[in-house]
Amino acid sequence: DLNIGHNNIQSRGILEFAGQIPKMNSLAFLSLGSNPWEESPHEVIEECAAALLHAVIQNTSIKWLDVAEYLPQYRLLRYYFDLNAGGRRLLQSS
């Protein structure tokens, strides 16, 4: 588990961090909430959410990412959390 909530992370930081998430193979739960990036303009939030979605698609170990439900890609994020929790890595290797 990794909790980096309440750390004054701006949108640029989220974008950089999201690029590293696919390499974090043992990461199951990640909390990013209560950071200033969530108060960015809508276009910036969309970009951050898309980067997080890409990271979750690439990293099959992530079962939960604590993000706000108002994110544009929240339903897709939930879909991949559920797939990952159900063993998507096993399905891909068979």
Secondary structure, DSSP 8 states (H G I E B T S, - for coil): -EE-TTS---HHHHHHHHHHGGG-TT--EEE--SSGGGGS-HHHHHHHHHHHHHHHHH-TT--EEE--TTSTTHHHHHHHHHHHHTTHHHHHH-
